[in-house]
C-alpha cells in the first residue's frame, strides 16, 4: 500500500469514529468499519495483478499505465497537502506498508520491495528486470540508491553473468560466496592471458621423444597430447599434471612380438579414449583412465589412412581404402561394430559429427562426394559434383563445410569454393570463397558462431561470415601454402608448409608473432591459455646421423617436434629469473658479478649511481 493510500485510510477511520460518537450508532459504525475493511482487502488483493501488468508493460516498452499511475498519485498528493497543510502534533507520519511482502528470495528483515520511480515493485519482480542488465549497467544502478545497490549486487545476477560469459559452467549459485568478485577475478585472468598471447609471454616446452625415431602424427584434446612414431610407439602426455610423467601406450600383445613393428599412421584422442592406426591395417584403442593396455583391437585388410573420434562420444571411425567402419562400446564394456560401408572411391577425409543425439554420425569425403554414415543410415549423399573433388572437410553439430576444387569450364564461374551444408536438411546453405588455389584446410567446429576460417594453396588465410557469405579477413600468411588454421573471437593461428606458426589479430589483420621449425605444421590446436603445435616430417625414413649408419637413429633435425606454449605462465616475472640475475649494485656485500640482467638497463641507485 502506498503512503497516500494509508493516509486516506486513517482519515476515513477518524471520520467514522467521529460520526459514531455523535450519533451513538455503534452497530452502524462497526458495520461501516467492517465494510471498509472488506473493501481494503479487495483493493490489496487486486494490487498485485495490477503491479504485474504494469511490469509487463514496462518490459514491452509501453508507459501508459505508469504515466496514469504517476498522474493519479500526484493529484492525490496535491489534494492531501492542500487539505492538511499543517498537521497537528498528534498526527504521526504515515507508516509504510509493503504490498507483496512474501518474498521468495529475502528474509523478513531485508528489503522486500524496490522503488521504481513512483511505483513499489516486489523484490523478485525487480530482480527479473535486472536480469536483462550487464556488468556496466548493474554498476551504474548500484549508485542510484541503497535499495538498488542491494538489488544490483544480488548473487543470482552475478552468477548468471558468470555463466553467460563462459566461466564456471556447471557450478551452482552456492559454490561461491561472492560471484561478483569471482567474475572480476576471471576477467582479470582473461585479460592477462590475452596480453601474454599478444606479446608471446609464457613458457615453451618441447615434448621430445628421445629414442631417435621420426614423428608420424600428433593429436591433442585439452590437456592431453598423443603422438605416434615410426618405431610403432605411441606416447601420451598429460600436460596438466607433469609430475605424473609421460606414459607409453602398449600395442596389442600379438602385434608387439612382430619385428620390425609397423609405423603409426594416425592417432586421435579425446577425454575418454585414445586410438592409433598402423600401416599394416591394425587399430588399437586405449582408455585414457584405465591404463596402458588396449581395450579394443581390430584388423583391417589394408592400411588405415584416416581415423576419427568425436569430441566427447566414445566412438571410433576408421577408413581403409574404400571401406569405412564405426565401432562403439556397449553397456557391458565390449566393443561392437555399429556400421560399415563400401564407397566408390578411396576415403580422403573422415570426421564424426559432434553432439549428435541419435548415435555416431560420420561425415566421409571420397573423391568428388561427401557421405553421411550412421547406425541404420546411409551412406547418404550430402554433396556430389562430378569431376570436382573435395579437398578438405570439417563438421560442427549442425553444419558441414567442404572445399570443392573447380575443374575445366567451372573455373570461369568463380574458381574454387567452400560450400556449407545443413546436416538436418542436407541442403546447401551458403557458398563462399573464390580462389584459383585449392582450399587445403577449413575449420568450422572451433570457430566463433557464424564464422568460418580456411587456408588455401594461394598462401592466404580467409575468414568468412556465413550470414552474409562475405570475406571478413584475408591474410597473406604462408608462402608455401597453409596446412592448418584455427580462430576464436579475437585471433587467428595458422600453420604452413614452410614450418611457420603465425598468430594474427583478427580485427586489424596484423601479425602478432611467429615461430619457425624445420618441418611442415601438421597439427595446431589452442585453448584459452595453451597452444599445441606439431611439425611433422614428410620423409619418414631419412638418412641416419652417420653416412654409414642408415638403419638406426635419425638425426634430431629429421625427427619433428611438438611444442607446448603456456601463456598463463609469465616467464618475465622474478620467480622465473635466477637470483644472480636479479641483484643490483646497491647490495653492501656480494660477488663481483652482481649485475642486473633481467632488464635492458641496469637500475642504478644510491651512492653507486653516476
SULWOMO-V783199 format. One record per pair of residues at least 12 apart in sequence whose ideal C-beta (glycine too) atoms are under 6 Angstrom apart, sorted by the first residue. I is the first residue (numbers start at 0). J is the second residue. D is the distance in whole Angstrom. If there is no record, write none. Layout:
i=(I,I)
j=(J,J)
d=(D,D)
This chain:
i=(0,0,2,3,3,3,5,6,15,15,15,46,47,54,69,72,97,97,99,102,103,104,104,105,110,110,113,113,113,125,129,129,137,154,157,157,157,158,158,160,161,161,166,192,192,192,195,196,197,199,200,201,201,201,201,202,202,202,203,204,205,205,206,206,211,211,212,212,212,213,213,213,213,213,214,214,214,215,215,215,215,215,216,216,217,217,217,218,218,218,219,219,220,220,222,222,223,224,224,225,225,225,227,227,227,229,229,231,233,233,234,235,238,248,248,249,250,251,251,251,254,261,261,261,262,263,263,264,264,264,265,267,267,269,269,271,272,272,272,273,273,274,274,276,276,278,280,280,280,280,280,280,281,282,282,283,284,295,299,301,301,303,303,305,305,307,307,307,309,309,310,313,314,314,316,316,316,318,318,320,321,321,321,322,323,323,323,324,325,325,325,325,337,338,340,340,342,344,344,346,346,347,348,348,349,350,350,352,353,354,358,358,360,362,362,364,364,367,367,367,368,369,369,369,369,381,381,386,387,387,388,389,390,390,390,390,391,391,391,393,393,393,395,395,397,398,399,399,400,400,400,400,400,401,402,402,402,403,403,404,413,414,414,414,415,415,415,416,416,417,417,417,417,418,429,429,431,431,434,434,436,436,436,437,438,438,439,439,439,440,440,440,441,442,442,445,446,447,449,449,451,451,452,452,454,454,456,458,458,458,459,459,460,460,460,460,460,461,472,474,474,476,476,477,477,479,479,479,480,481,481,482,482,482,482,482,483,483,485,489,490,491,491,492,494,494,496,498,498,498,498,498,499,499,500,500,500,501,516,516,517,518,518,518,518,520,520,521,521,528,528,529,530,531,532,533,534,534,535,536,541,541,576,580,580,581,583,583,584,584,585,585)
j=(96,98,93,75,76,79,93,93,28,31,32,98,99,124,117,117,111,112,121,122,123,122,123,122,146,149,125,146,150,150,150,156,151,178,178,179,182,172,178,182,178,182,185,528,566,567,566,566,511,512,569,564,565,566,568,565,568,570,564,563,560,562,236,561,552,553,228,229,230,229,536,539,553,558,535,558,559,227,228,229,262,263,265,266,522,533,561,266,267,268,524,531,268,269,238,239,268,236,531,266,268,273,263,266,275,262,539,260,248,275,247,248,563,285,291,291,283,283,293,296,281,277,278,279,278,275,277,276,278,303,306,306,308,308,310,313,284,286,313,285,287,306,315,303,306,302,298,299,301,302,303,319,298,297,317,296,315,334,319,319,320,317,319,318,349,349,350,351,351,353,353,328,327,359,349,351,361,346,349,345,341,342,345,341,340,363,372,339,337,338,359,361,374,374,372,378,365,365,366,363,365,364,364,392,363,362,394,394,396,396,373,374,373,394,399,389,392,384,387,388,383,381,382,389,401,420,425,406,403,404,404,401,402,404,437,438,438,440,441,441,442,443,443,444,422,419,420,422,417,419,441,443,451,418,417,438,441,416,418,437,433,433,434,435,434,437,438,430,432,431,432,438,453,430,465,468,463,468,455,457,455,456,457,456,453,455,454,456,481,454,483,484,453,484,485,485,486,488,465,466,463,465,484,486,481,484,480,475,477,478,473,475,474,476,481,484,493,473,508,503,508,493,501,495,499,495,496,497,496,493,495,494,495,496,519,520,520,523,523,505,505,503,505,525,520,523,519,515,516,517,518,534,513,515,514,520,532,513,534,560,556,534,535,536,559,532,534,533,535,566,567,565,564,563,562,561,559,560,559,559,553,557,597,596,597,597,595,602,603,607,604,605)
d=(4,6,5,5,6,6,5,5,6,6,6,5,6,5,5,5,6,5,4,5,5,6,6,6,5,6,4,5,6,6,6,6,5,5,4,4,6,5,5,6,6,5,4,5,5,6,4,5,5,5,6,6,5,4,5,5,4,6,6,5,6,6,6,4,3,6,4,5,4,5,6,5,6,5,5,6,3,5,6,6,6,5,5,5,4,4,6,5,5,5,5,4,5,5,5,4,5,4,6,5,4,5,3,4,5,5,5,3,4,5,6,6,6,5,6,5,6,6,6,4,6,4,5,4,5,6,6,5,5,6,4,5,4,5,6,5,6,6,6,5,6,6,5,4,5,5,6,4,6,5,6,6,5,6,6,5,6,4,4,5,5,5,5,5,5,5,5,5,4,6,5,6,4,4,6,6,5,4,5,6,6,5,6,6,5,6,6,4,5,5,5,6,5,5,5,5,5,4,3,6,5,5,4,4,5,5,5,5,5,5,6,5,4,5,6,4,5,6,5,5,4,5,4,6,6,6,6,5,5,6,5,5,4,5,5,5,5,5,5,5,6,4,5,4,6,6,5,6,6,5,5,4,6,6,6,3,6,5,6,5,4,5,5,5,5,6,6,5,5,5,5,6,6,5,6,5,4,5,5,6,5,4,3,5,5,5,5,6,6,4,5,6,4,6,5,5,5,5,5,5,5,6,5,4,3,5,5,6,6,6,6,6,5,4,6,6,5,5,6,6,6,5,6,3,6,6,4,5,5,6,6,5,6,6,6,5,6,4,6,6,6,4,6,6,3,5,5,5,5,6,6,6,5,5,5,6,5,5,4,5,6,4,6,5,5,6,6,6,4,5,4,6,4,6,5,5,5,5,5,5,5,4,5,4,5,6,5,6,6,4,6,4)
